[in-house]
Structures are given as C-alpha cells and as structure tokens.
Amino acid sequence: MRKITMLLALSLVLVLTFSAAAQEDPITINFWHAMGGHNLEVTETLVERFNEQHANIEVVPQNTGTYNDTLTKTESAVRSGDAPHIVQIYEIGTQVMVDSGIIIPIEELGREVAQDDSFDWGKFLTPVSNYYQVDGQLNSMPFNSSTPILYYNKDAFKEAGLDPNDPPQTFSELKEYAEQLTIRNEDGDVERYGFTLGIVGWFVEQMVANQDALLVNNNNGRDGRATESYLDQEPAVRFVELWKEMVEEEIMLNPGRGWDGAKQAFLSGRAAMMIESTAQVTNFSENAEASGYELGTAFLPRPDGVDRGGVIIGGASLWALRDHPQEELEAAWEFLSFLTEEAQQVYWFEQTGYFPVTKSAVEREMNNQFFAENPNHMTAFLQLLLSKKGAPTQGALIGTFPEVRQIVESAIEETLQGTMTPQEAMEDAAAQVDESLQEYNSLYQ
C-alpha cells in the first residue's frame, strides 16, 4: 500500500512538473522579412532585444528574399496552411494584402484582439501612416519607410564652378548642372557623368507626385478601385522626356534596370549626382567620408513653373496574418508595438537610415542634435514633412502594382533605345496598365 501511495505521489509530481514546463514554453511567433546585409543584422538585433525582454514569447525571424519573393511566399504559405504570424510587405503590396482576406488590420489587432487601450495611435508621422490608411483604418504597422532625394558630390560642384550649397531645384537646372559636371577626355569619351539614375518604376511615381499629380484615377485609387492609368499624361511623360534627352546628350549615365548600377556609379565617382532612397543616407555619408569628399543632398527637382507636390512613402510595413490562435495574435501584437517604441525607432533610424515612423523618435533626435550633426538626414525629413497633404502624396492603391512597375520600366527602356518616343511609350504603358487593372478588378466585382 505504501509503495502504491509513493508511486501515486511520484506520478503527481511528474504530472505537475511536465505541466509547469509546458506552461513555461514560450509562444513562438514567426516573422518573415526582406531585410538583407547590414539591415538584416539590425532587424535581428531588434528581435533579440524583444526576446530578452519577453521570456514568454520567442520571435523567430526569417529572411525570405526580396520584397517580391516575400509576397509570393506568403501567398503560398497561406494556401498550404503554414503562414507566418507577421510578414513584411512593400508599400505597393497594400491593395493586394487588403483584398486578400488573410490579414487582420493592425488597428483591429491592437484594439479588439489584444485590447491594448494604452497604445497611442496618433504617435506615427502623418505622411507615413497616411499611406497605410485604407477606408479610414490603419491596416499594417509602419516599419521601414523611405523617400527619394537627390544626392550630389559637393567637391565635384566646386570643381565645376557650381555653388555646392545651391543644388538644382528644377528640371532645367538639373540638366544645366549635369552638363557642367560632365567630364570628357581628349577623345570626347565621358570620364564622369553629371547625373545617373537606375531604371526603377518608383522614380516615375515619385516624380508624378512631386508635380502634385495623380498616377491613376479615382483619387489614386483612394476613393474607389483604380480603373485608369495617367501615365500617358504630361507629368509622367515630361519626366521621361528629360530622361531621354539627358542620356542622348551623354550627360546622364544609363546603368540599366535596377538600383545597383547607378549606386555604384555614384559611389565610385563615375557620376556626380543621382536620385536614390533616403535609406542610403548613412551608407553614402560613410562612403563620402572614406573617399574624402563632401556629400550633399537636396529635394527632388521639379519641372520649371510647376508647384511642388511632394514625395510618397516607400519601403514596407508589417502585416499580421489572421488564422492563428488568440494567444499567438496577442504575442504578435506585443512584438509589433515593441517596434514602435522610441528606443527601437531611434536605433532603427540611426543604424539603417530609414525614417523613424514616430513623432517622439524624431523629437528625441532633434533634442540630441542628431540632425544638426547630420544635415543630410534633415533634408530627407524636411522634404517629407513639407510635402502637400493629398491623394498625390498619399500614394496610389493598385492591385497589380508590381506588374505596373515592370510595365513602366519597359517603357523607359523602349524610350532610351529609341524604338518609341516618350509619349508613345507611356501611352502604350498606360494601355497595358488599364488592361491589368480591369483583369484584377474583375476578381472583386
């Protein structure tokens, strides 16, 4: 009898021990993202900080390739029933994610699922949160946000007899400066171009917004689904015309599609000016210091006589996927809200160059004299904050946006190859975009 009692007691101890161990197992949150290189290290550091502070939650980050790769893998994972809890999706995936039915809007997650009454929904910079507002609701958590700015080599300006503190503000000035900055050898071959720009559809979108113009109808798809492209109208066409003229006059280097060619040309001194993401400010500043020249930054140039509109937020945001248990969704919210805290935002900004997305982080950097010591970062903020508020700078909602960018890039290539005029190429692009919009919208009628 005594042995039976002892066995029962031992069994009870073991049951309680295993139960306690089970309760102590942390909740696992899978986080898919597209950050690589140095930004991958920064992302993983933020995850490590969170995990250290939350013993009951373990966030598992996974790099899933490019933005396009991440979107495709997410769609596949949802179909197979193996979706992550949080996924980073680029800004042009917003319409697709909203339409997908797989997401839980971030406001719903915080207010209704997690019932977090302490979270300040007004903490975000308005130009950032505006992009991800659809039908009056914030659908994803702003994360890595950027806009394009003009970068230039101040030493090259001095050598060319240009004022290094007076960068070009208009299309005509950009062309004039590029002519003066271009250096040719005795044979007439270009040794340094005045300007370079990669064939990236994002730049066309930004230049249209900078002219306070729309990319598509229905107020950029904000008042209803976009059904018609405006790529064939003057704002887009005149930018492509300028592009073609400068390449033909050999004052602008055409590095082809993508980002890397133009970036390497500028960093190596092969080009004196370029337009790139504000996320490159830190990288370009470090290169300038190491190479012994002074870096300058400026707002995007605009056509002569056209009032400045502004820029659109680029980058990506974090989306929560719906079909997970309550406790896992609550844990996902803990991580997402953690990333918006001031300390994390300041660290992210200083380490990557992406904007902090909260007002308090910007105020802290102001008070700490960060912008006084790093004026090129201030250029990016001023351009963003001085942008007009409206549909052009809020950004377009397009269900086929990745395809639209490829169409635009092909049109630019046709123009630079001389097979079409800028007007013809953009008219053809607009027709292709209209067709893609019709096909996509038919799925939701």
Kinemage of the C-alpha trace (Angstrom):
@kinemage 1
@onewidth
@group {chain A} dominant
@subgroup {mainchain}
@vectorlist {calphas} color= white
{ca met a 1} P 0.000 0.000 0.000
{ca arg a 2} L 2.858 2.297 0.902
{ca lys a 3} L 4.518 1.594 -2.449
{ca ile a 4} L 1.303 2.419 -4.301
{ca thr a 5} L 0.984 5.682 -2.377
{ca met a 6} L 4.571 6.604 -3.184
{ca leu a 7} L 4.045 5.795 -6.877
{ca leu a 8} L 0.924 7.926 -6.974
{ca ala a 9} L 2.777 10.782 -5.301
{ca leu a 10} L 5.666 10.440 -7.741
{ca ser a 11} L 3.244 10.375 -10.675
{ca leu a 12} L 1.551 13.521 -9.379
{ca val a 13} L 4.922 15.288 -9.060
{ca leu a 14} L 5.851 14.299 -12.606
{ca val a 15} L 2.487 15.457 -13.967
{ca leu a 16} L 2.824 18.808 -12.201
{ca thr a 17} L 6.437 19.159 -13.361
{ca phe a 18} L 5.564 18.477 -17.001
{ca ser a 19} L 2.546 20.778 -16.778
{ca ala a 20} L 4.698 23.597 -15.420
{ca ala a 21} L 7.287 23.011 -18.124
{ca ala a 22} L 4.579 23.098 -20.758
{ca gln a 23} L 3.269 26.386 -19.385
{ca glu a 24} L 6.765 27.860 -19.470
{ca asp a 25} L 7.309 27.088 -23.150
{ca pro a 26} L 7.370 30.435 -24.940
{ca ile a 27} L 4.841 31.293 -27.626
{ca thr a 28} L 6.597 31.148 -30.993
{ca ile a 29} L 5.961 33.991 -33.453
{ca asn a 30} L 7.250 33.556 -36.996
{ca phe a 31} L 8.344 36.810 -38.595
{ca trp a 32} L 9.130 36.895 -42.322
{ca his a 33} L 11.023 39.857 -43.732
{ca ala a 34} L 13.060 41.025 -46.717
{ca met a 35} L 15.917 42.826 -44.976
{ca gly a 36} L 19.397 41.805 -46.116
{ca gly a 37} L 23.008 42.791 -45.466
{ca his a 38} L 23.512 45.275 -42.644
{ca asn a 39} L 19.752 45.799 -42.298
{ca leu a 40} L 19.369 42.077 -41.634
{ca glu a 41} L 21.733 42.390 -38.676
{ca val a 42} L 19.812 45.389 -37.324
{ca thr a 43} L 16.495 43.556 -37.681
{ca glu a 44} L 17.836 40.512 -35.868
{ca thr a 45} L 19.211 42.713 -33.082
{ca leu a 46} L 15.746 44.191 -32.527
{ca val a 47} L 14.301 40.680 -32.375
{ca glu a 48} L 16.950 39.629 -29.862
{ca arg a 49} L 16.162 42.629 -27.679
{ca phe a 50} L 12.488 41.754 -27.687
{ca asn a 51} L 13.082 38.088 -26.886
{ca glu a 52} L 15.365 39.012 -23.985
{ca gln a 53} L 12.637 41.214 -22.513
{ca his a 54} L 9.795 38.724 -23.102
{ca ala a 55} L 10.577 35.298 -21.696
{ca asn a 56} L 7.129 34.023 -22.645
{ca ile a 57} L 7.471 34.910 -26.349
{ca glu a 58} L 10.049 33.881 -28.923
{ca val a 59} L 10.029 35.757 -32.210
{ca val a 60} L 11.739 33.755 -34.943
{ca pro a 61} L 12.876 35.995 -37.822
{ca gln a 62} L 13.419 34.626 -41.309
{ca asn a 63} L 14.747 36.412 -44.360
{ca thr a 64} L 12.517 35.362 -47.255
{ca gly a 65} L 14.370 37.065 -50.097
{ca thr a 66} L 13.272 40.181 -51.936
{ca tyr a 67} L 10.024 42.051 -51.391
{ca asn a 68} L 8.541 40.207 -54.372
{ca asp a 69} L 9.773 36.869 -53.013
{ca thr a 70} L 8.268 37.570 -49.608
{ca leu a 71} L 4.851 38.421 -51.041
{ca thr a 72} L 4.852 35.307 -53.237
{ca lys a 73} L 5.985 33.016 -50.401
{ca thr a 74} L 3.348 34.464 -48.086
{ca glu a 75} L 0.586 33.729 -50.584
{ca ser a 76} L 1.906 30.168 -50.974
{ca ala a 77} L 2.231 29.643 -47.220
{ca val a 78} L -1.355 30.754 -46.633
{ca arg a 79} L -2.611 28.234 -49.195
{ca ser a 80} L -0.613 25.439 -47.530
{ca gly a 81} L -1.759 26.398 -44.028
{ca asp a 82} L 1.748 27.288 -42.853
{ca ala a 83} L 1.609 31.083 -42.806
{ca pro a 84} L 3.807 33.219 -40.546
{ca his a 85} L 2.309 35.469 -37.892
{ca ile a 86} L 3.947 38.680 -39.143
{ca val a 87} L 5.182 39.469 -42.637
{ca gln a 88} L 6.964 42.483 -44.096
{ca ile a 89} L 5.340 43.602 -47.357
{ca tyr a 90} L 6.456 46.518 -49.524
{ca glu a 91} L 4.188 49.512 -49.832
{ca ile a 92} L 2.910 48.611 -53.300
{ca gly a 93} L 1.529 45.346 -51.928
{ca thr a 94} L -1.006 47.232 -49.802
{ca gln a 95} L -4.025 46.761 -52.084
{ca val a 96} L -3.301 43.060 -52.557
{ca met a 97} L -2.945 42.472 -48.824
{ca val a 98} L -6.169 44.352 -48.034
{ca asp a 99} L -8.029 42.376 -50.717
{ca ser a 100} L -6.524 39.038 -49.713
{ca gly a 101} L -8.693 38.388 -46.667
{ca ile a 102} L -5.723 36.818 -44.887
{ca ile a 103} L -4.771 39.809 -42.762
{ca ile a 104} L -6.074 41.230 -39.546
{ca pro a 105} L -5.882 45.041 -39.734
{ca ile a 106} L -3.370 46.323 -37.216
{ca glu a 107} L -5.944 48.559 -35.532
{ca glu a 108} L -8.261 45.596 -35.090
{ca leu a 109} L -5.384 43.523 -33.707
{ca gly a 110} L -4.396 46.152 -31.154
{ca arg a 111} L -7.819 47.439 -30.145
{ca glu a 112} L -10.022 44.330 -30.281
{ca val a 113} L -7.777 41.245 -30.117
{ca ala a 114} L -5.082 42.476 -27.732
{ca gln a 115} L -7.407 45.077 -26.160
{ca asp a 116} L -4.453 47.402 -25.702
{ca asp a 117} L -6.019 50.673 -24.570
{ca ser a 118} L -2.629 52.213 -23.803
{ca phe a 119} L -1.311 52.258 -27.381
{ca asp a 120} L -1.145 55.745 -28.894
{ca trp a 121} L -2.456 55.521 -32.458
{ca gly a 122} L -1.527 59.157 -33.046
{ca lys a 123} L 2.183 58.521 -32.483
{ca phe a 124} L 3.021 57.999 -36.155
{ca leu a 125} L 4.253 60.636 -38.584
{ca thr a 126} L 1.200 61.566 -40.632
{ca pro a 127} L 2.824 61.150 -44.095
{ca val a 128} L 3.800 57.621 -43.077
{ca ser a 129} L 0.548 56.410 -41.546
{ca asn a 130} L -1.496 58.055 -44.325
{ca tyr a 131} L -0.129 55.644 -46.896
{ca tyr a 132} L -1.322 52.574 -44.976
{ca gln a 133} L -4.706 54.080 -44.145
{ca val a 134} L -7.380 52.432 -46.268
{ca asp a 135} L -11.066 53.223 -45.708
{ca gly a 136} L -10.173 55.097 -42.528
{ca gln a 137} L -8.281 52.234 -40.929
{ca leu a 138} L -4.579 51.573 -40.385
{ca asn a 139} L -4.063 48.137 -41.874
{ca ser a 140} L -0.386 47.460 -41.191
{ca met a 141} L 2.288 48.661 -38.804
{ca pro a 142} L 4.653 51.200 -40.377
{ca phe a 143} L 8.200 49.862 -40.235
{ca asn a 144} L 10.879 50.780 -42.773
{ca ser a 145} L 9.901 53.983 -44.533
{ca ser a 146} L 11.879 55.977 -47.084
{ca thr a 147} L 11.521 58.518 -49.883
{ca pro a 148} L 13.858 59.513 -52.729
{ca ile a 149} L 16.169 62.517 -52.562
{ca leu a 150} L 18.869 63.985 -54.782
{ca tyr a 151} L 22.439 63.130 -53.745
{ca tyr a 152} L 25.399 65.048 -55.089
{ca asn a 153} L 29.160 65.385 -54.721
{ca lys a 154} L 29.886 68.840 -53.304
{ca asp a 155} L 33.553 68.664 -54.283
{ca ala a 156} L 32.583 67.979 -57.890
{ca phe a 157} L 30.309 71.037 -57.751
{ca lys a 158} L 33.220 73.214 -56.628
{ca glu a 159} L 35.475 71.861 -59.381
{ca ala a 160} L 32.789 72.631 -61.975
{ca gly a 161} L 32.338 76.188 -60.682
{ca leu a 162} L 28.937 75.428 -59.142
{ca asp a 163} L 27.788 76.523 -55.712
{ca pro a 164} L 27.866 73.372 -53.537
{ca asn a 165} L 25.129 74.823 -51.364
{ca asp a 166} L 22.798 75.563 -54.277
{ca pro a 167} L 21.718 72.212 -55.776
{ca pro a 168} L 19.374 72.035 -58.780
{ca gln a 169} L 15.714 72.611 -57.984
{ca thr a 170} L 14.138 72.297 -61.435
{ca phe a 171} L 14.443 70.007 -64.449
{ca ser a 172} L 16.234 72.700 -66.441
{ca glu a 173} L 18.718 73.283 -63.622
{ca leu a 174} L 19.315 69.547 -63.288
{ca lys a 175} L 20.187 69.378 -66.969
{ca glu a 176} L 22.335 72.526 -66.821
{ca tyr a 177} L 24.253 71.288 -63.775
{ca ala a 178} L 24.737 67.850 -65.335
{ca glu a 179} L 26.289 69.457 -68.419
{ca gln a 180} L 28.774 71.387 -66.283
{ca leu a 181} L 29.596 68.374 -64.124
{ca thr a 182} L 30.238 66.019 -67.049
{ca ile a 183} L 33.925 65.491 -67.806
{ca arg a 184} L 35.182 64.217 -71.184
{ca asn a 185} L 38.687 63.204 -72.170
{ca glu a 186} L 40.575 64.371 -75.265
{ca asp a 187} L 38.774 61.787 -77.409
{ca gly a 188} L 35.386 63.017 -76.247
{ca asp a 189} L 34.660 59.943 -74.146
{ca val a 190} L 32.879 60.600 -70.872
{ca glu a 191} L 35.010 60.093 -67.782
{ca arg a 192} L 32.406 61.391 -65.361
{ca tyr a 193} L 28.700 61.858 -65.966
{ca gly a 194} L 26.818 64.717 -64.392
{ca phe a 195} L 23.897 62.532 -63.347
{ca thr a 196} L 22.745 58.921 -63.190
{ca leu a 197} L 19.504 57.129 -62.443
{ca gly a 198} L 18.589 53.462 -62.445
{ca ile a 199} L 15.560 52.363 -64.452
{ca val a 200} L 13.218 51.887 -61.493
{ca gly a 201} L 9.472 52.481 -61.743
{ca trp a 202} L 9.386 54.025 -58.264
{ca phe a 203} L 11.135 57.145 -59.535
{ca val a 204} L 8.401 57.828 -62.091
{ca glu a 205} L 5.748 57.520 -59.378
{ca gln a 206} L 7.653 59.942 -57.174
{ca met a 207} L 8.208 62.484 -59.937
{ca val a 208} L 4.496 62.445 -60.762
{ca ala a 209} L 3.627 63.069 -57.093
{ca asn a 210} L 6.255 65.819 -56.930
{ca gln a 211} L 4.234 67.626 -59.604
{ca asp a 212} L 1.142 67.244 -57.387
{ca ala a 213} L -0.381 64.886 -59.943
{ca leu a 214} L -2.135 61.523 -59.750
{ca leu a 215} L -0.837 58.212 -61.085
{ca val a 216} L -4.299 56.637 -61.547
{ca asn a 217} L -7.924 57.758 -61.410
{ca asn a 218} L -10.386 57.710 -58.523
{ca asn a 219} L -8.056 59.924 -56.494
{ca asn a 220} L -5.172 57.463 -56.836
{ca gly a 221} L -7.480 54.576 -56.038
{ca arg a 222} L -8.340 56.037 -52.652
{ca asp a 223} L -11.976 56.849 -53.457
{ca gly a 224} L -12.627 53.613 -55.344
{ca arg a 225} L -10.714 50.996 -57.254
{ca ala a 226} L -8.334 52.453 -59.820
{ca thr a 227} L -9.535 51.735 -63.369
{ca glu a 228} L -7.420 54.088 -65.494
{ca ser a 229} L -3.727 54.976 -65.586
{ca tyr a 230} L -2.474 58.530 -66.050
{ca leu a 231} L 0.987 57.501 -67.263
{ca asp a 232} L 0.222 58.983 -70.678
{ca gln a 233} L -0.385 62.438 -69.236
{ca glu a 234} L 2.087 65.313 -69.046
{ca pro a 235} L 3.609 64.771 -65.561
{ca ala a 236} L 4.962 61.282 -66.345
{ca val a 237} L 5.760 61.975 -69.995
{ca arg a 238} L 7.843 65.113 -69.422
{ca phe a 239} L 9.988 63.341 -66.851
{ca val a 240} L 10.707 60.524 -69.307
{ca glu a 241} L 11.422 63.145 -71.992
{ca leu a 242} L 14.021 64.751 -69.718
{ca trp a 243} L 15.492 61.310 -69.012
{ca lys a 244} L 15.840 60.571 -72.737
{ca glu a 245} L 17.334 63.982 -73.563
{ca met a 246} L 19.998 63.752 -70.866
{ca val a 247} L 21.030 60.218 -71.823
{ca glu a 248} L 21.231 61.133 -75.519
{ca glu a 249} L 23.378 64.181 -74.720
{ca glu a 250} L 25.680 61.938 -72.684
{ca ile a 251} L 25.381 63.994 -69.529
{ca met a 252} L 23.478 61.219 -67.777
{ca leu a 253} L 24.651 57.633 -67.350
{ca asn a 254} L 22.071 54.956 -68.101
{ca pro a 255} L 23.066 51.957 -65.920
{ca gly a 256} L 20.016 49.884 -66.926
{ca arg a 257} L 17.293 48.418 -64.768
{ca gly a 258} L 17.608 48.186 -61.024
{ca trp a 259} L 19.350 50.046 -58.246
{ca asp a 260} L 22.900 48.751 -58.097
{ca gly a 261} L 24.375 50.157 -61.311
{ca ala a 262} L 23.521 53.771 -60.540
{ca lys a 263} L 24.532 53.429 -56.907
{ca gln a 264} L 27.952 52.042 -57.788
{ca ala a 265} L 28.461 54.762 -60.400
{ca phe a 266} L 27.841 57.482 -57.824
{ca leu a 267} L 29.871 55.853 -55.046
{ca ser a 268} L 32.834 55.337 -57.379
{ca gly a 269} L 32.765 58.918 -58.682
{ca arg a 270} L 31.603 57.908 -62.168
{ca ala a 271} L 28.584 60.202 -61.704
{ca ala a 272} L 28.331 63.449 -59.724
{ca met a 273} L 24.588 63.390 -58.949
{ca met a 274} L 21.901 60.747 -58.576
{ca ile a 275} L 18.459 60.164 -57.120
{ca glu a 276} L 18.186 57.370 -54.567
{ca ser a 277} L 16.299 56.314 -51.459
{ca thr a 278} L 16.771 58.174 -48.183
{ca ala a 279} L 17.630 54.751 -46.748
{ca gln a 280} L 21.061 55.254 -48.366
{ca val a 281} L 21.945 58.428 -46.457
{ca thr a 282} L 24.081 56.625 -43.877
{ca asn a 283} L 25.782 54.434 -46.474
{ca phe a 284} L 26.518 57.332 -48.818
{ca ser a 285} L 27.755 59.544 -45.956
{ca glu a 286} L 30.198 56.882 -44.813
{ca asn a 287} L 31.428 56.401 -48.373
{ca ala a 288} L 31.944 60.146 -48.812
{ca glu a 289} L 33.949 60.351 -45.603
{ca ala a 290} L 36.086 57.353 -46.559
{ca ser a 291} L 36.636 58.692 -50.092
{ca gly a 292} L 37.471 62.210 -48.955
{ca tyr a 293} L 34.645 64.245 -50.451
{ca glu a 294} L 31.636 66.073 -49.022
{ca leu a 295} L 28.164 64.695 -49.682
{ca gly a 296} L 25.222 66.958 -50.419
{ca thr a 297} L 21.512 66.211 -50.501
{ca ala a 298} L 18.519 68.073 -51.889
{ca phe a 299} L 14.797 67.817 -52.611
{ca leu a 300} L 13.708 66.182 -55.865
{ca pro a 301} L 13.811 68.623 -58.781
{ca arg a 302} L 10.530 69.508 -60.480
{ca pro a 303} L 9.595 70.953 -63.885
{ca asp a 304} L 10.035 74.701 -64.290
{ca gly a 305} L 6.916 76.626 -63.357
{ca val a 306} L 5.276 73.688 -61.598
{ca asp a 307} L 4.443 73.914 -57.905
{ca arg a 308} L 5.998 71.246 -55.736
{ca gly a 309} L 3.699 68.467 -54.613
{ca gly a 310} L 5.935 66.204 -52.586
{ca val a 311} L 7.055 62.654 -52.106
{ca ile a 312} L 5.354 59.355 -51.319
{ca ile a 313} L 6.442 56.975 -48.591
{ca gly a 314} L 8.271 53.931 -49.899
{ca gly a 315} L 9.708 50.949 -48.091
{ca ala a 316} L 7.489 48.449 -46.305
{ca ser a 317} L 5.233 47.775 -43.346
{ca leu a 318} L 4.438 44.804 -41.115
{ca trp a 319} L 1.223 42.836 -41.553
{ca ala a 320} L -0.404 40.433 -39.097
{ca leu a 321} L -1.997 37.317 -40.583
{ca arg a 322} L -5.369 36.292 -39.273
{ca asp a 323} L -5.600 32.496 -38.885
{ca his a 324} L -3.653 31.979 -35.650
{ca pro a 325} L -4.737 31.233 -32.061
{ca gln a 326} L -5.698 34.160 -29.825
{ca glu a 327} L -2.618 33.921 -27.621
{ca glu a 328} L -0.327 33.972 -30.659
{ca leu a 329} L -2.056 37.021 -32.106
{ca glu a 330} L -1.679 38.776 -28.751
{ca ala a 331} L 2.024 37.869 -28.726
{ca ala a 332} L 2.394 39.170 -32.290
{ca trp a 333} L 0.885 42.469 -31.144
{ca glu a 334} L 3.405 42.656 -28.297
{ca phe a 335} L 6.244 42.469 -30.810
{ca leu a 336} L 4.694 44.919 -33.261
{ca ser a 337} L 4.011 47.500 -30.562
{ca phe a 338} L 7.535 46.998 -29.178
{ca leu a 339} L 8.994 48.022 -32.545
{ca thr a 340} L 7.169 51.363 -32.379
{ca glu a 341} L 8.698 52.320 -29.022
{ca glu a 342} L 11.041 55.292 -29.077
{ca ala a 343} L 14.228 53.376 -28.270
{ca gln a 344} L 13.691 50.901 -31.094
{ca gln a 345} L 12.757 53.626 -33.558
{ca val a 346} L 15.871 55.673 -32.807
{ca tyr a 347} L 18.106 52.612 -33.080
{ca trp a 348} L 16.496 51.579 -36.380
{ca phe a 349} L 16.857 55.069 -37.843
{ca glu a 350} L 20.462 55.625 -36.822
{ca gln a 351} L 21.563 52.174 -37.950
{ca thr a 352} L 19.705 51.942 -41.281
{ca gly a 353} L 18.792 55.432 -42.486
{ca tyr a 354} L 15.114 54.540 -42.792
{ca phe a 355} L 12.814 57.119 -41.223
{ca pro a 356} L 11.720 56.640 -37.642
{ca val a 357} L 7.968 56.374 -38.026
{ca thr a 358} L 7.003 58.008 -34.736
{ca lys a 359} L 6.941 61.657 -33.693
{ca ser a 360} L 8.659 61.046 -30.354
{ca ala a 361} L 11.669 59.434 -32.032
{ca val a 362} L 12.052 62.437 -34.323
{ca glu a 363} L 11.768 64.826 -31.366
{ca arg a 364} L 14.398 62.873 -29.464
{ca glu a 365} L 16.815 63.075 -32.375
{ca met a 366} L 16.148 66.799 -32.641
{ca asn a 367} L 16.899 67.286 -28.954
{ca asn a 368} L 20.035 65.164 -29.191
{ca gln a 369} L 21.325 67.375 -32.023
{ca phe a 370} L 21.444 64.409 -34.398
{ca phe a 371} L 20.077 66.402 -37.315
{ca ala a 372} L 22.384 69.334 -36.603
{ca glu a 373} L 25.324 66.959 -36.836
{ca asn a 374} L 23.860 65.017 -39.779
{ca pro a 375} L 22.225 67.601 -42.069
{ca asn a 376} L 21.706 65.144 -44.933
{ca his a 377} L 19.222 63.269 -42.763
{ca met a 378} L 17.440 66.560 -42.156
{ca thr a 379} L 16.994 67.059 -45.917
{ca ala a 380} L 15.022 63.832 -46.097
{ca phe a 381} L 12.762 64.813 -43.201
{ca leu a 382} L 12.097 68.329 -44.458
{ca gln a 383} L 11.127 67.081 -47.918
{ca leu a 384} L 8.727 64.580 -46.354
{ca leu a 385} L 7.182 66.971 -43.846
{ca leu a 386} L 6.840 69.812 -46.366
{ca ser a 387} L 5.066 67.621 -48.914
{ca lys a 388} L 1.493 68.634 -49.641
{ca lys a 389} L -1.136 66.511 -47.965
{ca gly a 390} L -3.415 64.917 -50.546
{ca ala a 391} L -4.004 61.928 -52.785
{ca pro a 392} L -0.895 62.504 -54.972
{ca thr a 393} L 1.478 62.201 -51.999
{ca gln a 394} L -0.623 59.636 -50.132
{ca gly a 395} L 0.286 57.202 -52.877
{ca ala a 396} L -1.727 55.076 -55.264
{ca leu a 397} L -3.557 51.868 -54.394
{ca ile a 398} L -3.188 49.462 -57.304
{ca gly a 399} L -3.830 45.745 -57.116
{ca thr a 400} L -1.270 44.962 -59.817
{ca phe a 401} L 1.393 47.431 -58.686
{ca pro a 402} L 4.411 45.103 -59.084
{ca glu a 403} L 3.338 44.453 -62.684
{ca val a 404} L 2.730 48.171 -63.238
{ca arg a 405} L 6.304 48.971 -62.239
{ca gln a 406} L 7.640 46.430 -64.718
{ca ile a 407} L 5.482 47.928 -67.453
{ca val a 408} L 6.838 51.407 -66.672
{ca glu a 409} L 10.432 50.175 -66.660
{ca ser a 410} L 9.948 48.501 -70.042
{ca ala a 411} L 8.511 51.745 -71.423
{ca ile a 412} L 11.559 53.688 -70.262
{ca glu a 413} L 13.835 51.118 -71.898
{ca glu a 414} L 11.897 51.441 -75.173
{ca thr a 415} L 12.358 55.199 -74.992
{ca leu a 416} L 16.092 55.078 -74.275
{ca gln a 417} L 16.616 52.526 -77.036
{ca gly a 418} L 14.895 54.875 -79.478
{ca thr a 419} L 12.168 52.446 -80.534
{ca met a 420} L 9.425 54.733 -79.199
{ca thr a 421} L 9.054 58.388 -78.303
{ca pro a 422} L 8.378 59.128 -74.617
{ca gln a 423} L 4.744 59.903 -75.455
{ca glu a 424} L 4.301 56.683 -77.454
{ca ala a 425} L 5.987 54.567 -74.795
{ca met a 426} L 3.902 55.997 -71.977
{ca glu a 427} L 0.687 55.689 -73.968
{ca asp a 428} L 1.492 52.034 -74.544
{ca ala a 429} L 2.321 51.613 -70.864
{ca ala a 430} L -0.951 53.265 -69.825
{ca ala a 431} L -2.920 50.911 -72.069
{ca gln a 432} L -1.195 47.871 -70.555
{ca val a 433} L -1.838 49.145 -67.037
{ca asp a 434} L -5.518 49.751 -67.809
{ca glu a 435} L -5.827 46.172 -69.023
{ca ser a 436} L -4.141 44.792 -65.897
{ca leu a 437} L -6.437 46.880 -63.686
{ca gln a 438} L -9.517 45.589 -65.499
{ca glu a 439} L -8.410 41.977 -65.040
{ca tyr a 440} L -7.601 42.462 -61.366
{ca asn a 441} L -10.772 44.401 -60.536
{ca ser a 442} L -12.919 41.740 -62.172
{ca leu a 443} L -11.924 39.399 -59.367
{ca tyr a 444} L -13.637 41.654 -56.817
{ca gln a 445} L -16.842 42.644 -58.615
